[in-house]
Amino acid sequence: MAKDIDGCEHYHFNRGRRRLETEFIRWKFPNECWIKLNCDGAHKKSVDLVGCVGLLRDSDVFSSQGEVRSIHKMKRDMISDLPNTILLHIMSFMMIKDIVQTSILSKRWKNLWKCLMDLKLSTFDFNNARIFGECISGIVSSRSKGNYPLRSLDFHRHSPFQHKIFTDLITHAISRGLVILKVVVPTNLGLPNCVFISHSLTTLHISSSSYDYHRRARLPMYLDLPALTNLHLDNVKIETDHNGHAQPFSTCTKLKYLSIDKCYFIHIKSVPFDVKGILHIMNVTLTDLTIKDTSHTPSNYVIFAPNLISFEVNDSPFHASSFPWVKIEHSS
C-alpha cells in the first residue's frame, strides 16, 4: 500500500501543455511512546452512503524508508493495548448507554465499565423513561455483584420516575463511598434518608422541580453529614420544628459553602398555618453563603457564621438595610 501511495501520479496543466508530476505521500509517524490516529472517509453517491474508518498507529509501524514493517502490527487492536486508566478516561466522555455496551467487546471489557468512578445519568440521553429506567436497573444490578467504589453521581430527571429504581440507585451509590452527589429529584419522589446521614459525602447538590406540588424533596431538620463542605439547595423544602424553626446546618462541622435558592418551609401539623417560619443558619466553619429568595413574602433568616467571608443575597452583596428579613447574630 505504501508503494502504491508513493507512486501515485497527478496530472496538471502547465501553459496549455499537460505535465506529469509524481507526489510522494508518506505516513508521518509520531514520536516514540506516542500514538497517532489516521482517519479517512468516503461517499458512494449511487446508494448515498457515507463511511469512515480510523486507525491507531505507534512509532514502530513504518521504518524510516516508509515501508510497512509488519502487517500484523498494523492490524492489531491498539485500543485494547491501552491501560485501563486511559480507557476509563475515554469512557468518561461517553454517554452511559454507550459505556455499558462496551461490555460485549471481549472478556477484558466485560467488567471494565463498572470501574468508572463517576457516573452521569440523564434522561435526555434516552428516548423514553422506560429505557432510562431499565438502563439504571442494569447498572445497579451489575455493580452490586462486585466491590466497585463510586466517587460521584450526577442524576437528572425532572419528570416522574419509578420509586424503586431511583431509591436503589441512590442507596447503592451512598453504600459505595459516594463523595459528590448532584441530583435533580423527580417530581413524584423524595430522597432516601441515607443521603442525609452519609459520612463520605463532601458535596451535595439537590434540585427539585417547581412542579413538586406535594413537596416530597425535603431536607430534614437535622443532618448527619460530618464530611460535607459544599451544599447547594434549589427549590428544596426544609422541615421545621413545632415552633416553625429550622436549624439543619449546625451539625455540619466542615461546611464551607452553602447556597439556598428558592427554598420553602414544611411545618408539622401542630404549627399554625400563618406561621412564617425562621431558618437558622448557624455554623462556625461556613465561609461562603448565597441566598436567593425573590418571593413577595420571603422567609426569615437568622445567621450566625463568625468565619463568613462572602455573603450574597439575590445576587447582590448583603446589606442589612436592603434585606430586613435577614438577621445577623454576632453570638450564638
C-alpha positions as CSV (number, residue, x, y, z in Angstrom):
1,M,0.0,0.0,0.0
2,A,2.8,2.4,0.8
3,K,4.4,1.8,-2.6
4,D,1.1,2.4,-4.3
5,I,0.7,5.7,-2.5
6,D,4.2,6.8,-3.2
7,G,3.8,6.0,-6.9
8,C,0.5,7.8,-7.4
9,E,0.5,10.1,-10.4
10,H,-1.2,13.5,-10.7
11,Y,-1.7,15.4,-14.0
12,H,-1.6,19.2,-14.1
13,F,-1.9,21.7,-17.0
14,N,1.1,24.0,-17.5
15,R,0.8,26.7,-20.1
16,G,-1.6,24.7,-22.2
17,R,0.5,21.5,-22.1
18,R,-0.1,18.6,-19.8
19,R,2.8,17.9,-17.4
20,L,3.3,14.7,-15.4
21,E,4.1,15.0,-11.7
22,T,4.7,12.5,-9.0
23,E,3.8,13.5,-5.5
24,F,5.1,11.4,-2.6
25,I,2.7,10.9,0.3
26,R,4.2,9.2,3.4
27,W,2.9,8.4,6.8
28,K,4.5,10.8,9.3
29,F,4.9,8.6,12.3
30,P,4.6,10.1,15.8
31,N,7.3,10.4,18.3
32,E,8.3,7.5,20.4
33,C,5.7,6.4,23.0
34,W,3.0,8.4,21.2
35,I,0.0,7.1,19.3
36,K,-1.3,8.8,16.1
37,L,-4.8,8.4,14.7
38,N,-5.1,8.1,10.9
39,C,-8.7,8.5,9.6
40,D,-10.3,8.7,6.2
41,G,-13.8,8.6,4.7
42,A,-15.7,8.0,1.5
43,H,-19.1,8.7,0.0
44,K,-20.8,6.3,-2.5
45,K,-23.2,8.5,-4.5
46,S,-25.2,5.7,-6.2
47,V,-26.5,4.5,-2.8
48,D,-25.9,7.7,-0.9
49,L,-23.8,6.0,1.8
50,V,-21.0,7.5,3.8
51,G,-18.3,5.5,5.5
52,C,-15.3,6.3,7.7
53,V,-12.5,4.5,9.4
54,G,-9.8,5.3,11.9
55,L,-6.5,3.5,12.6
56,L,-4.3,4.0,15.6
57,R,-0.6,3.5,14.9
58,D,2.5,3.9,17.0
59,S,6.1,5.0,16.1
60,D,7.1,1.4,15.1
61,V,4.5,0.8,12.3
62,F,6.8,2.1,9.5
63,S,10.6,2.0,9.0
64,S,12.5,5.2,8.1
65,Q,12.1,4.3,4.4
66,G,8.3,4.3,4.8
67,E,7.8,0.6,4.1
68,V,5.3,-1.4,6.1
69,R,7.3,-3.3,8.6
70,S,4.6,-5.7,9.9
71,I,1.1,-6.2,8.5
72,H,0.2,-8.0,11.8
73,K,1.2,-5.0,13.8
74,M,-0.8,-2.6,11.6
75,K,-4.0,-4.6,12.2
76,R,-3.7,-5.2,15.9
77,D,-6.3,-3.8,18.3
78,M,-4.3,-0.9,19.7
79,I,-7.2,0.4,21.7
80,S,-7.2,-2.7,23.8
81,D,-3.5,-2.3,24.3
82,L,-4.1,0.9,26.3
83,P,-4.1,0.7,30.1
84,N,-7.4,0.6,32.0
85,T,-6.8,4.1,33.3
86,I,-6.8,5.6,29.8
87,L,-9.7,3.5,28.6
88,L,-11.8,4.7,31.6
89,H,-10.8,8.2,31.0
90,I,-12.1,7.9,27.4
91,M,-15.3,6.4,28.7
92,S,-15.9,9.4,30.9
93,F,-16.7,11.4,27.8
94,M,-19.2,8.9,26.5
95,M,-23.0,8.6,27.2
96,I,-23.8,5.9,29.8
97,K,-25.8,3.8,27.3
98,D,-22.7,3.6,25.1
99,I,-20.4,2.9,28.0
100,V,-22.4,-0.1,29.1
101,Q,-22.4,-1.6,25.6
102,T,-18.6,-1.9,25.7
103,S,-19.1,-4.9,28.0
104,I,-19.8,-7.1,24.9
105,L,-16.5,-6.4,23.2
106,S,-14.4,-9.0,25.0
107,K,-13.8,-10.6,28.3
108,R,-11.4,-7.8,29.3
109,W,-14.2,-5.2,28.6
110,K,-16.9,-7.1,30.3
111,N,-16.4,-5.6,33.8
112,L,-14.2,-2.6,32.9
113,W,-17.0,0.0,32.7
114,K,-18.0,-0.9,36.3
115,C,-14.7,0.6,37.4
116,L,-15.8,4.1,36.4
117,M,-15.6,6.3,39.4
118,D,-18.0,8.9,38.1
119,L,-21.5,8.2,36.7
120,K,-23.7,10.7,34.8
121,L,-27.3,9.6,34.3
122,S,-29.5,12.0,32.4
123,T,-32.9,11.3,31.0
124,F,-32.0,13.5,28.0
125,D,-29.7,10.7,26.7
126,F,-32.5,8.3,26.3
127,N,-35.6,8.1,24.0
128,N,-38.0,7.5,26.9
129,A,-38.3,6.9,30.6
130,R,-38.7,3.2,30.3
131,I,-35.4,2.7,28.6
132,F,-33.8,5.1,31.1
133,G,-35.1,3.1,34.0
134,E,-34.0,-0.3,32.5
135,C,-30.5,1.1,32.0
136,I,-30.3,2.3,35.6
137,S,-31.6,-1.0,36.9
138,G,-29.0,-2.9,34.9
139,I,-26.2,-0.6,36.1
140,V,-27.1,-1.1,39.8
141,S,-27.6,-4.8,39.4
142,S,-24.2,-5.3,37.7
143,R,-22.2,-3.1,40.0
144,S,-23.8,-4.7,43.1
145,K,-22.1,-8.0,42.2
146,G,-18.6,-6.7,43.0
147,N,-16.8,-4.1,45.1
148,Y,-16.8,-1.2,42.8
149,P,-16.4,2.2,44.5
150,L,-18.1,5.3,43.2
151,R,-16.8,8.8,43.6
152,S,-19.6,10.9,42.0
153,L,-23.1,10.6,40.8
154,D,-24.9,13.1,38.6
155,F,-28.6,12.2,38.2
156,H,-31.1,14.3,36.2
157,R,-34.8,13.5,35.9
158,H,-37.4,16.2,36.5
159,S,-40.5,14.2,35.4
160,P,-42.0,11.3,37.4
161,F,-39.9,8.2,37.8
162,Q,-40.0,4.7,39.3
163,H,-39.6,4.9,43.1
164,K,-37.7,1.6,43.5
165,I,-35.2,2.2,40.7
166,F,-34.4,5.7,42.0
167,T,-34.1,4.6,45.6
168,D,-31.9,1.6,44.7
169,L,-29.6,3.8,42.7
170,I,-29.1,6.4,45.4
171,T,-28.7,3.8,48.1
172,H,-26.2,1.8,46.0
173,A,-24.2,5.0,45.4
174,I,-24.1,6.0,49.0
175,S,-23.0,2.5,50.0
176,R,-20.1,2.7,47.7
177,G,-18.5,5.7,49.5
178,L,-20.0,8.4,47.3
179,V,-18.2,11.7,47.6
180,I,-20.2,14.0,45.2
181,L,-23.9,13.8,44.6
182,K,-25.7,16.1,42.2
183,V,-29.3,15.1,41.8
184,V,-32.4,16.6,40.2
185,V,-35.2,14.8,42.1
186,P,-38.1,13.5,40.1
187,T,-41.4,15.3,40.8
188,N,-43.1,12.3,42.4
189,L,-40.2,11.3,44.7
190,G,-38.1,12.3,47.6
191,L,-34.5,11.4,48.5
192,P,-33.9,8.4,50.7
193,N,-32.7,9.1,54.2
194,C,-29.3,7.6,53.6
195,V,-28.3,10.7,51.7
196,F,-28.6,12.8,54.9
197,I,-26.6,10.5,57.1
198,S,-23.7,9.8,54.8
199,H,-20.2,10.1,56.3
200,S,-18.5,10.2,52.9
201,L,-20.3,13.0,51.1
202,T,-18.4,16.2,50.7
203,T,-20.5,17.9,48.0
204,L,-24.3,17.7,47.8
205,H,-26.4,19.5,45.2
206,I,-30.2,18.9,45.4
207,S,-32.6,20.4,42.9
208,S,-36.3,19.9,42.9
209,S,-38.8,20.7,40.2
210,S,-41.2,23.6,40.7
211,Y,-44.0,21.0,39.8
212,D,-43.3,19.1,43.0
213,Y,-46.7,20.2,44.4
214,H,-46.6,17.6,47.2
215,R,-43.2,18.8,48.4
216,R,-41.6,15.5,48.5
217,A,-38.0,16.7,48.1
218,R,-37.3,17.7,51.7
219,L,-34.4,18.5,53.9
220,P,-34.8,17.0,57.4
221,M,-34.4,19.1,60.5
222,Y,-31.1,17.5,61.4
223,L,-28.2,16.5,59.1
224,D,-25.5,13.9,59.9
225,L,-23.0,14.8,57.3
226,P,-19.7,15.3,59.0
227,A,-17.6,15.4,55.8
228,L,-19.8,17.8,53.9
229,T,-18.1,21.0,52.7
230,N,-20.4,22.1,49.9
231,L,-24.2,22.2,50.0
232,H,-26.5,23.6,47.3
233,L,-30.3,23.5,47.7
234,D,-32.5,24.5,44.8
235,N,-36.3,24.6,45.4
236,V,-36.0,22.2,48.3
237,K,-38.4,22.1,51.2
238,I,-37.0,22.4,54.7
239,E,-38.7,20.7,57.7
240,T,-39.3,22.8,60.8
241,D,-39.9,22.0,64.5
242,H,-43.1,22.7,66.5
243,N,-42.2,26.4,66.6
244,G,-41.7,26.7,62.9
245,H,-37.9,27.0,63.2
246,A,-35.3,25.0,61.3
247,Q,-31.6,24.7,62.1
248,P,-30.3,21.9,59.9
249,F,-26.7,23.1,59.3
250,S,-25.2,23.4,62.7
251,T,-24.1,19.7,62.8
252,C,-22.2,20.0,59.5
253,T,-18.8,20.6,61.2
254,K,-16.9,21.1,57.9
255,L,-19.4,23.1,55.8
256,K,-17.8,26.0,54.0
257,Y,-20.1,26.7,51.0
258,L,-23.8,27.0,51.3
259,S,-26.3,28.1,48.6
260,I,-30.0,28.3,49.2
261,D,-32.1,29.0,46.2
262,K,-35.9,29.4,46.4
263,C,-36.4,27.1,49.4
264,Y,-39.5,26.8,51.5
265,F,-40.6,25.5,54.9
266,I,-42.6,22.4,55.7
267,H,-44.3,22.7,59.0
268,I,-45.7,19.9,61.2
269,K,-49.4,19.9,61.7
270,S,-49.2,21.5,65.2
271,V,-47.7,24.7,63.7
272,P,-50.4,27.3,62.8
273,F,-50.9,27.9,59.1
274,D,-50.0,31.6,59.3
275,V,-46.6,31.0,61.0
276,K,-43.9,32.3,58.6
277,G,-41.0,30.2,59.9
278,I,-37.4,31.0,60.6
279,L,-34.3,29.3,59.1
280,H,-31.3,29.5,61.4
281,I,-28.0,29.2,59.6
282,M,-25.6,28.6,62.5
283,N,-22.2,27.2,61.5
284,V,-18.7,28.2,62.7
285,T,-16.9,26.8,59.6
286,L,-19.1,28.5,57.0
287,T,-17.1,31.0,54.7
288,D,-19.4,31.5,51.7
289,L,-23.2,31.9,51.8
290,T,-25.6,32.6,49.0
291,I,-29.3,33.1,49.4
292,K,-31.9,33.6,46.7
293,D,-35.4,34.4,47.8
294,T,-37.4,36.6,45.4
295,S,-40.9,35.7,46.7
296,H,-43.3,38.5,47.8
297,T,-43.1,37.3,51.4
298,P,-39.5,35.9,51.8
299,S,-38.6,33.6,54.7
300,N,-36.9,34.9,57.7
301,Y,-33.2,34.0,58.2
302,V,-31.1,34.2,61.3
303,I,-27.4,33.8,60.6
304,F,-24.5,33.1,63.0
305,A,-21.4,32.4,61.0
306,P,-18.3,34.1,62.6
307,N,-15.9,33.0,59.8
308,L,-18.2,34.2,56.9
309,I,-16.1,35.8,54.2
310,S,-18.6,36.1,51.3
311,F,-22.4,36.7,51.7
312,E,-24.7,37.4,48.7
313,V,-28.5,37.8,48.8
314,N,-30.4,37.8,45.5
315,D,-27.2,38.2,43.5
316,S,-26.0,41.3,45.5
317,P,-23.6,41.8,48.4
318,F,-25.5,41.7,51.6
319,H,-26.6,45.0,53.2
320,A,-28.8,44.9,56.3
321,S,-30.9,47.8,55.2
322,S,-31.8,46.2,51.9
323,F,-32.8,42.8,53.3
324,P,-34.6,43.3,56.6
325,W,-35.7,39.7,56.6
326,V,-32.1,38.6,57.2
327,K,-30.7,39.0,60.6
328,I,-27.0,38.6,61.5
329,E,-26.2,37.5,65.0
330,H,-22.7,38.0,66.5
331,S,-23.0,35.5,69.3
332,S,-24.7,32.1,69.4
